Amino acid sequence: MTANEIVDQLRLPGSDSYKRVLFNHGVQEPCFGVKIADLRKIRNRIRMENRLAGTS
């Protein structure tokens, strides 16, 4: 999995309404509006990808 594929996966669960909430709390662009629960799901899928960590 590449970094670009991960960014594509981040765009899918993002929502404009949650993005507005994040902006109210000081988050700046670029922001996809992805909830923490969805981020954890993505993290668990890529956790063992050593190429992304730079330790292959």
C-alpha positions in Angstrom: 0.0 0.0 0.0 1.3 3.4 -0.9 0.8 6.8 0.7 -1.4 7.9 -2.2 -3.7 4.9 -1.6 -4.0 5.8 2.0 -5.0 9.3 1.1 -7.6 7.9 -1.2 -9.0 5.8 1.6 -9.1 8.9 3.9 -11.3 10.8 1.4 -14.0 8.1 1.3 -15.3 8.3 4.9 -14.8 12.0 5.2 -17.8 14.3 5.7 -18.3 18.0 5.4 -20.2 18.3 8.6 -17.4 16.7 10.6 -14.9 18.8 8.8 -16.7 21.9 10.0 -16.5 20.6 13.6 -12.8 20.1 13.2 -12.4 23.6 11.8 -14.2 25.0 14.9 -11.6 23.3 17.0 -8.7 24.8 15.1 -7.8 22.2 12.5 -6.5 23.7 9.3 -6.5 22.6 5.7 -5.8 20.0 4.3 -8.5 18.1 6.3 -10.7 15.3 5.1 -13.2 15.3 7.9 -12.6 11.7 8.9 -13.8 10.5 12.3 -11.4 8.9 14.7 -13.2 5.6 14.6 -12.7 5.5 10.8 -9.0 6.5 11.2 -8.5 3.6 13.6 -9.9 1.2 11.0 -7.5 2.5 8.4 -4.6 2.4 10.8 -5.3 -1.2 11.7 -5.2 -2.2 8.0 -1.8 -0.5 7.4 -0.2 -1.1 10.7 2.3 -3.7 9.5 3.2 -1.9 6.3 6.9 -1.3 6.9 7.4 0.5 3.6 5.3 3.4 4.9 7.4 3.7 8.0 10.6 3.7 5.9 11.9 0.5 7.5 11.8 -2.1 4.8 
